[in-house]
Amino acid sequence: GCAEGYARDATEIQNIQIADGDVCRGLPIPIYMVFPRLFTCPTLETTNFKVEFEVNVVVLLHDDHLITENFQLKLFRM
């Protein structure tokens, strides 16, 4: 937090290309991602400070049509 409210700083930890070309319709595409240990930590939230993670899925179609969706993650250390 800061005097004006909250400051948000987003960084890209990892970028993975899942598929390319003419993907078969109706074929499920599983997405597995291992987060790098040096750049991630458990989700943390305190009164004045928090660390959160999200996954941004970007789909670029052949006609340059862009579809994006963000998914919030809660990371736990086991």
Sequence and secondary structure as in RCSB ss.txt:
>XXXX:A:sequence
GCAEGYARDATEIQNIQIADGDVCRGLPIPIYMVFPRLFTCPTLETTNFKVEFEVNVVVLLHDDHLITENFQLKL
FRM
>XXXX:A:secstr
 BTTB               SS  TT          GGG    EE SS EE EEEEEEEE TTS EEEEEEEE  
   
